Amino acid sequence: MKIKDIPLQTILSENAGSCFGVNRALKIVTEQAQEESPLYTFGPLIHNPRVIKELEEKETFSLTTDEIDKLDAGSKLVLRAHGTAPKTEEALKAKKLILVDATCPFVKKAQEAAKNFSEKGFSVVIVGEKGHPEVESLLGYAPGAKVVASVEETEKLATSDAFCEHSVAPSEEEASKEEAILFEPVGLLSQTTQQEEVFEAIKKVFEKAGLTVATENTICQATRNRQESAKELSQKVDAMVVLGGKNSANTTRLAEICRAYCPTLHIEAPEEIEAADTKDFFGKKAEKLQQWGSKGSEKNLGKKPLEPLETIETSEPIEELEEPLTIGITAGASTPREHIEELIERLRKKSN
Ligand code: SF4
């Protein structure tokens, strides 16, 4: 059964879609593209494949490091919103490229925090995703820093033999080795798009292990607002649609948050909703369905407890629901407003 066959009502999350940093980066690129065409960016400017495609249509192209090597001196290169490691920036300058910095000011704040901890001799730990461009840029400011994404990873790190009490800070070369040690005091900061609760829980792991830990909570306000609103909304609706790049850290996190409360569908572009099947929401989530059932039965479905949708499709036609299902919508910080409006419009058309 397609989503279009279900009577729906949609509610947009209070905080959703493109943030200050993304709007700023897009504005910079739009202005630069008026002066130089084609224009190049160092990797995808933001993590939203549809936006990157739209930029390509306007002659703004994302380049890999190898492709950048082939650029002529004097070419303009826009540095992505996620930030760039200082050594990489120096190398680009050495190629005599004209750099235009579109790094989000909040990422710069996180870079500054990493640099300060590192310069003061702290053992720097970053809550974030290994390999994410922002985390790579932070590592450039705190060489040898450890990256952890979860409490479990942190527990291993805080209790491993790699911990060296009151050791002297290792040299940059030693620190960058895989077996680099963790020492006191720990300087803990975060990728800007991480989850507040995870950051706090990780801080507690270090404290519980008896380590001295100083923190710089560098999660940006836009991320906090979107996460809080998504959490609130996902507890009130029957299902959520999260719109934005699957390579986007903050969008993926929004989907994770929503999934804890209701069936959630993460799509990259509004048109994907056309093909969305109810199974995309409910099919594989039997456990979540039970939760949804008890909640839905109170709110939307009168006294009928909701069974997994597969059962309903055969024994209780969905059209007999007393009220339409409520679909909450949220979108990552790299999703433009127009994409959200398009998604709502498509859902409205479907539900007529
Ligand atoms: S999510 Fe936060 S840090 Fe990232 S671009 Fe937006 S405002 Fe900047």
Boltz pocket constraint, residues with backbone or C-beta under 6 A from the ligand:
constraints:
  - pocket:
      binder: B
      contacts: [[A, 19], [A, 20], [A, 21], [A, 22], [A, 81], [A, 104], [A, 105], [A, 106], [A, 107], [A, 192], [A, 193], [A, 220], [A, 221], [A, 222], [A, 223], [A, 250], [A, 333]]
      max_distance: 6.0
